[in-house]
Amino acid sequence: MVKFYVLKLLLLLMKEIDYIIVGQGLAGSVLAFQLMEEGKKIVVIDENHPQTSSKIAAGLCNPVVFKRLTKSWVVESVLPLAINFYRKQEQLLNNNFYQEIPIYKLFVDEKESSFWKQKSNEPELFDWISDKNEKPFDEQYIVMPYGASKVLQSGFLRTKKWLQAFQEYLIKNNAFVESTFDYADLKMEASTVYWKNFKAKGIIFCEGYKNSFNPYFKHLPFKFTKGEVLSVDFENLTLEAVINKGVFVLPYDGAYKLGATYNWDEIDENITEKAKEELLKKAQKFIKDNIIVKKHEAGVRPTVSDRRPLLGVHHQHNNFFIFNGLGTKGVMLAPWLAQKFVRYLLHDEPLPEEVNINRFN
């Protein structure tokens, strides 16, 4: 009899919601807001770690892929939607998060300059790269013998600032729980998911590289990448645009972000002297000024073997979902992918085949 009343009391204390979201990085935050906009009750669970890939990211929106000099995947759809999403967040949270800023590619030689010129004449790149070879920076401090050309429609999101502001919004709406997520606390019963005192229709994992500990989705082919970034200042140089030449230099709230490294072997959030030296060495090839290091951070990117995000439902549990693997283009992709995912969840619209986890089954 006592057990019966305890059980009844626990059920009365249960908070009924629609979805539990695990992870308040970029992916989890964008998805949480879009579900809230649809009138769904959600709770976001996050341990509030001060150093994650979303929080240390430069947040660049670069509509081209420099390596092949092609436009980014579905950029025509994702970039306008992303800018509109972050502008609405600025209105909602009464702050500035997204800034349009040109990115200049500094050419390493004449061959690279000629290749850019050739590609700039292709119709599909007219909206994304300039055909002009310029010398836009002070040559006293920036070495650019072969000139530079500009990426069009580029910008960046102050990811950490937005994530902090959005977390406050979640807290005000009783939709945030600061906690480490223990999978042992997760219970299933028919079409219902239970976690501690929450009862939900489904659970969505947006855990970034912590997916490696997830017993339900760890089989997916993530290829996690550690990245390190420096916050720096210069003795004389001032910049109002991004420079890319082996590394990027981004003007960022009175200082500069210098990044980033790529390490597929050490998957942790520890900074290394090796990465710091690598970044400074690459930067000093084109910056002739004293570089002052103010901060050094590391995070792990949730990249995927085929460079496409991982969205979908578990093959056995039809209320266990994943929304992850947004990678280096996450700021640009997140709002579009979240829109697709919400339509999939709520209206049974199919996910794009390129991102559906079924492609690996």
C-alpha positions as CSV (number, residue, x, y, z in Angstrom):
1,M,0.0,0.0,0.0
2,V,2.8,2.4,0.9
3,K,4.5,1.7,-2.5
4,F,1.2,2.4,-4.3
5,Y,1.0,5.9,-2.7
6,V,4.6,6.7,-3.3
7,L,4.2,5.7,-7.0
8,K,1.0,7.9,-7.2
9,L,2.8,10.8,-5.6
10,L,5.7,10.5,-8.1
11,L,3.3,10.5,-11.0
12,L,1.6,13.6,-9.7
13,L,5.0,15.3,-9.5
14,M,5.9,14.4,-13.1
15,K,6.1,17.3,-15.4
16,E,4.5,16.4,-18.8
17,I,6.2,17.9,-21.8
18,D,6.6,17.1,-25.5
19,Y,10.3,16.7,-25.9
20,I,13.5,16.4,-23.8
21,I,16.5,17.9,-25.6
22,V,19.9,16.8,-24.4
23,G,22.6,19.4,-25.0
24,Q,22.4,23.2,-25.2
25,G,25.0,23.8,-27.9
26,L,24.2,25.4,-31.2
27,A,22.2,22.5,-32.4
28,G,20.1,22.0,-29.3
29,S,19.4,25.7,-28.8
30,V,18.3,26.3,-32.4
31,L,16.1,23.2,-32.3
32,A,14.7,24.1,-28.9
33,F,13.5,27.5,-30.1
34,Q,11.9,26.2,-33.3
35,L,10.0,23.6,-31.3
36,M,8.9,26.3,-28.8
37,E,7.7,28.4,-31.7
38,E,5.5,25.5,-32.7
39,G,3.9,25.6,-29.3
40,K,5.7,22.5,-28.0
41,K,6.7,22.1,-24.3
42,I,10.4,21.2,-24.1
43,V,13.1,21.0,-21.5
44,V,16.8,21.3,-22.4
45,I,19.3,19.4,-20.2
46,D,22.9,20.6,-20.2
47,E,25.8,20.5,-17.7
48,N,26.8,24.0,-18.7
49,H,30.4,23.3,-19.3
50,P,32.3,26.6,-19.9
51,Q,34.3,25.2,-22.8
52,T,32.5,23.5,-25.7
53,S,33.0,23.6,-29.4
54,S,29.9,25.8,-29.8
55,K,31.1,28.3,-27.1
56,I,34.6,28.7,-28.4
57,A,33.7,28.7,-32.1
58,A,34.4,31.8,-34.2
59,G,30.9,31.3,-35.6
60,L,31.9,32.2,-39.2
61,C,29.3,32.0,-41.9
62,N,31.4,31.4,-45.0
63,P,29.3,30.5,-48.1
64,V,32.2,29.0,-50.0
65,V,34.5,26.0,-49.5
66,F,38.1,27.4,-49.9
67,K,39.7,24.0,-50.6
68,R,37.8,23.4,-53.8
69,L,36.5,27.0,-54.2
70,T,32.9,25.9,-54.6
71,K,29.8,27.2,-52.9
72,S,28.8,25.5,-49.7
73,W,26.2,22.8,-49.7
74,V,22.6,24.2,-50.1
75,V,23.9,27.7,-49.3
76,E,21.2,29.5,-51.3
77,S,18.6,28.0,-48.9
78,V,20.5,28.0,-45.6
79,L,22.2,31.4,-45.5
80,P,19.1,33.7,-45.8
81,L,17.3,31.5,-43.3
82,A,20.2,31.6,-40.8
83,I,20.6,35.4,-41.0
84,N,16.8,35.8,-40.5
85,F,16.8,33.4,-37.6
86,Y,19.7,35.3,-35.8
87,R,18.1,38.7,-36.5
88,K,14.9,37.5,-34.8
89,Q,16.9,36.2,-31.9
90,E,18.4,39.7,-31.5
91,Q,14.9,41.2,-31.3
92,L,13.7,38.5,-28.9
93,L,16.7,38.8,-26.6
94,N,17.4,42.5,-27.1
95,N,21.1,42.1,-28.0
96,N,23.4,41.9,-31.0
97,F,24.7,38.5,-32.1
98,Y,25.2,38.4,-35.8
99,Q,27.5,40.6,-37.8
100,E,28.1,40.8,-41.5
101,I,31.8,41.0,-42.3
102,P,33.9,40.4,-45.4
103,I,36.3,37.5,-45.6
104,Y,39.5,38.1,-47.6
105,K,41.4,35.2,-49.0
106,L,45.1,36.1,-49.2
107,F,46.7,34.3,-52.1
108,V,49.8,32.2,-51.6
109,D,51.0,32.5,-55.2
110,E,50.0,33.6,-58.7
111,K,48.5,30.2,-59.4
112,E,46.0,30.5,-56.6
113,S,45.1,34.1,-57.7
114,S,44.5,32.9,-61.2
115,F,42.4,30.0,-60.1
116,W,40.2,32.4,-58.0
117,K,39.8,34.7,-61.0
118,Q,38.8,31.7,-63.2
119,K,36.2,30.5,-60.7
120,S,34.8,33.9,-60.1
121,N,33.6,33.9,-63.8
122,E,31.5,30.8,-63.2
123,P,27.8,31.8,-62.9
124,E,27.1,29.7,-59.8
125,L,29.7,31.7,-57.9
126,F,28.7,35.2,-59.0
127,D,26.8,35.8,-55.7
128,W,29.5,34.4,-53.4
129,I,33.0,35.6,-54.5
130,S,34.4,38.9,-55.9
131,D,36.3,38.8,-59.1
132,K,38.6,41.7,-58.0
133,N,42.1,41.2,-56.8
134,E,42.8,43.7,-54.1
135,K,45.3,44.8,-51.4
136,P,42.8,45.7,-48.7
137,F,45.1,45.8,-45.7
138,D,48.0,48.0,-44.5
139,E,51.1,46.5,-46.2
140,Q,53.2,47.7,-43.4
141,Y,51.7,44.9,-41.3
142,I,50.1,42.4,-43.7
143,V,52.2,40.6,-46.4
144,M,50.1,40.1,-49.5
145,P,52.4,40.1,-52.6
146,Y,49.7,38.2,-54.7
147,G,46.8,40.2,-53.4
148,A,43.5,39.1,-52.0
149,S,39.9,38.6,-53.0
150,K,36.7,38.9,-51.1
151,V,34.0,36.4,-50.1
152,L,30.5,37.9,-50.5
153,Q,27.6,37.6,-48.0
154,S,29.8,36.4,-45.2
155,G,29.4,37.1,-41.5
156,F,29.8,35.6,-38.0
157,L,27.7,34.8,-35.0
158,R,28.9,35.5,-31.5
159,T,28.0,32.0,-30.5
160,K,28.9,32.1,-26.8
161,K,27.1,35.4,-26.3
162,W,24.0,34.1,-28.0
163,L,24.0,30.7,-26.2
164,Q,24.3,32.5,-22.8
165,A,21.4,34.8,-23.6
166,F,19.3,32.0,-25.0
167,Q,19.9,29.9,-21.9
168,E,18.5,32.8,-19.8
169,Y,15.5,32.7,-22.1
170,L,15.0,29.0,-21.5
171,I,15.3,29.5,-17.7
172,K,12.7,32.2,-17.7
173,N,10.4,29.8,-19.6
174,N,11.1,26.9,-17.1
175,A,12.7,25.0,-20.0
176,F,16.3,24.5,-18.8
177,V,17.8,22.0,-16.3
178,E,21.5,22.2,-15.5
179,S,22.6,18.6,-15.1
180,T,24.9,15.9,-16.4
181,F,22.8,13.5,-18.4
182,D,23.0,10.0,-17.0
183,Y,21.6,7.5,-19.5
184,A,20.7,5.2,-16.5
185,D,18.1,7.7,-15.5
186,L,16.3,7.3,-18.8
187,K,13.2,5.1,-18.8
188,M,11.0,4.0,-21.6
189,E,7.4,2.8,-21.6
190,A,5.5,2.3,-24.8
191,S,5.4,5.7,-26.5
192,T,6.6,7.6,-23.4
193,V,10.1,8.6,-22.2
194,Y,10.8,9.3,-18.5
195,W,13.8,11.2,-17.2
196,K,13.9,12.1,-13.5
197,N,10.6,14.0,-13.0
198,F,9.9,14.6,-16.7
199,K,7.5,12.6,-18.8
200,A,7.9,13.3,-22.6
201,K,6.7,12.0,-26.0
202,G,10.3,11.8,-27.2
203,I,13.9,12.6,-26.5
204,I,16.3,14.4,-28.9
205,F,20.1,14.0,-28.4
206,C,22.1,17.1,-29.4
207,E,25.2,16.2,-27.5
208,G,28.1,17.1,-29.9
209,Y,31.1,14.9,-29.4
210,K,29.6,13.6,-26.1
211,N,27.6,11.3,-28.5
212,S,30.5,8.9,-28.1
213,F,29.1,8.0,-24.7
214,N,25.5,7.6,-26.0
215,P,24.5,3.9,-26.0
216,Y,21.7,4.5,-28.6
217,F,23.6,6.4,-31.3
218,K,27.3,5.8,-30.8
219,H,27.4,3.4,-33.8
220,L,27.0,6.4,-36.1
221,P,30.2,7.3,-38.1
222,F,31.3,10.5,-36.3
223,K,34.8,11.7,-37.0
224,F,35.3,14.0,-34.1
225,T,37.9,16.8,-34.6
226,K,39.7,18.7,-31.9
227,G,40.2,22.4,-32.6
228,E,42.1,25.0,-30.8
229,V,41.7,28.8,-31.1
230,L,43.5,31.8,-29.7
231,S,42.1,35.2,-28.7
232,V,44.8,37.7,-29.6
233,D,45.6,41.3,-30.0
234,F,48.2,43.2,-32.1
235,E,50.6,45.9,-31.1
236,N,49.8,48.2,-34.1
237,L,47.5,46.3,-36.6
238,T,43.8,46.9,-36.7
239,L,41.4,44.9,-38.9
240,E,37.8,45.4,-40.0
241,A,37.6,42.2,-42.1
242,V,38.5,38.6,-41.7
243,I,41.7,37.3,-43.2
244,N,42.1,33.7,-44.3
245,K,45.5,32.2,-45.2
246,G,46.1,28.8,-43.7
247,V,44.4,30.2,-40.5
248,F,41.7,32.8,-40.0
249,V,41.9,36.1,-38.2
250,L,38.5,37.5,-37.1
251,P,37.9,40.9,-35.5
252,Y,36.0,39.9,-32.4
253,D,34.7,42.3,-29.7
254,G,37.8,44.5,-29.4
255,A,40.3,41.7,-30.0
256,Y,40.7,38.9,-32.6
257,K,40.1,35.2,-32.9
258,L,43.0,33.3,-34.5
259,G,42.2,29.7,-35.5
260,A,41.9,27.0,-35.9
261,T,43.7,23.7,-35.7
262,Y,42.4,20.3,-36.7
263,N,43.4,17.2,-34.7
264,W,41.8,13.8,-35.2
265,D,43.9,11.9,-32.7
266,E,43.5,13.8,-29.4
267,I,39.8,14.0,-28.7
268,D,39.7,16.2,-25.6
269,E,39.2,19.8,-24.5
270,N,42.8,20.3,-23.3
271,I,44.8,23.2,-24.8
272,T,48.3,22.3,-26.1
273,E,51.5,24.3,-26.6
274,K,51.9,22.6,-30.0
275,A,48.6,24.0,-31.3
276,K,49.4,27.4,-30.0
277,E,52.8,27.4,-31.8
278,E,51.2,26.1,-35.0
279,L,48.6,28.9,-35.1
280,L,51.2,31.6,-34.3
281,K,53.7,30.3,-36.9
282,K,51.0,30.3,-39.6
283,A,49.8,33.8,-38.7
284,Q,53.4,35.2,-38.6
285,K,53.8,34.2,-42.2
286,F,51.6,37.1,-43.2
287,I,51.3,39.3,-40.1
288,K,54.3,41.5,-39.5
289,D,53.4,42.8,-36.0
290,N,53.7,41.7,-32.5
291,I,50.9,39.1,-31.7
292,I,49.7,39.2,-28.0
293,V,48.0,36.0,-26.9
294,K,45.2,36.7,-24.5
295,K,43.3,33.4,-24.3
296,H,43.7,29.9,-25.5
297,E,40.8,27.5,-25.8
298,A,40.0,24.0,-27.2
299,G,36.9,22.2,-28.2
300,V,35.8,19.1,-30.1
301,R,33.8,19.5,-33.3
302,P,31.0,16.9,-34.0
303,T,32.1,16.2,-37.5
304,V,31.0,13.2,-39.6
305,S,32.8,10.9,-41.9
306,D,30.8,12.0,-45.0
307,R,30.7,15.7,-43.9
308,R,26.9,15.7,-43.6
309,P,24.9,16.1,-40.3
310,L,23.2,13.2,-38.6
311,L,19.4,13.6,-38.1
312,G,16.8,11.0,-37.6
313,V,15.2,8.4,-35.4
314,H,16.6,5.3,-33.7
315,H,16.1,2.1,-35.6
316,Q,14.4,0.4,-32.5
317,H,13.1,3.2,-30.3
318,N,10.7,5.4,-32.3
319,N,10.8,8.2,-29.8
320,F,14.6,8.5,-29.6
321,F,16.0,11.0,-32.0
322,I,19.4,12.6,-32.9
323,F,20.1,16.1,-34.2
324,N,23.9,16.3,-34.3
325,G,27.0,16.4,-36.5
326,L,26.5,20.0,-37.9
327,G,30.3,20.4,-38.1
328,T,32.2,23.5,-39.2
329,K,29.3,25.0,-41.1
330,G,26.9,24.6,-38.1
331,V,26.1,28.3,-37.6
332,M,24.9,28.5,-41.2
333,L,23.1,25.1,-41.3
334,A,21.4,24.9,-37.9
335,P,18.2,27.0,-38.6
336,W,17.5,25.3,-41.9
337,L,18.2,21.8,-40.5
338,A,16.1,22.5,-37.4
339,Q,13.2,23.6,-39.6
340,K,13.4,20.4,-41.6
341,F,13.7,18.3,-38.4
342,V,10.6,20.0,-36.8
343,R,8.6,19.3,-39.9
344,Y,9.7,15.7,-39.8
345,L,8.8,15.4,-36.1
346,L,5.5,17.2,-36.2
347,H,4.2,16.7,-39.7
348,D,5.9,13.5,-40.9
349,E,7.7,15.3,-43.7
350,P,10.7,13.3,-44.9
351,L,14.2,14.4,-43.9
352,P,16.7,15.3,-46.7
353,E,18.4,12.0,-47.7
354,E,21.8,13.6,-47.3
355,V,21.3,14.1,-43.5
356,N,19.1,11.2,-42.6
357,I,20.9,8.6,-40.4
358,N,19.2,5.9,-42.4
359,R,21.9,6.3,-45.0
360,F,24.2,4.3,-42.7
361,N,21.7,1.5,-42.0
